[in-house]
Amino acid sequence: MIVSLKKCRSIAYIMVVVVLLICAPAPALAVDSAELVKHSKLYDGKTITFTGEVIGSVMERSEGVWANVNDDAYSSQGQILRLAGFNRGQSVLLPKGSADVIKRAGDYDNRGDIIEVRGIFREACPDHGGDMMILATSVRVIKPGFTITHAISARKISLAFFWFVAAVTLALLWRWRRTRVLSRRR
């Protein structure tokens, strides 16, 4: 009788493990926007993980919070930006309240938070105008954004001063010539 009870427990444990493995969520595929655009039909409706910099405005709407997340070469650069390709990213609809973790969006003066979004990719979402987007289920900040300092070039200041002096000199010469011509006519 003890042997059969042990067998029953073993079978029960195995069944619990199998059920947990079957019911566990599938790991999200980590993809970039180039891959999503290139193989949009393949990823449509799949759960993905997308990482990039929040740029522009984070807009709260009735259905959630919209954010544009860029994953181009610029989003991974530090304080000094170098030309490196083109801009690319995805529109992301975040659940209400989840966007509170986003503290800074990128623009000329700011580097936006680098976030990781997990959600369902839609090639052409019928509920949102047929746009390609990610319907996020979770978001987390990987790296906080920061203010970008813009150095003023001494060369540019010198050139600006030179062209200012040249413009003022030309204006004075034009005025002097004009008054001279008008005084001769009298």
Secondary structure, DSSP 8 states (H G I E B T S, - for coil): -HHHHHHHHHHHHHHHHHHHHHHS----EE--HHHHHHTHHHHTT-EEEEEEEEEEEEEEETTEEEEEEE-SGGGG--SS----S---EEEEEE-TTGGGG----BSSSEE--EEEEEEEEEEEEGGGTTEEEEEEEEEEEEE--EE------HHHHHHHHHHHHHHHHHHHHHHHHHHHHHHHH-
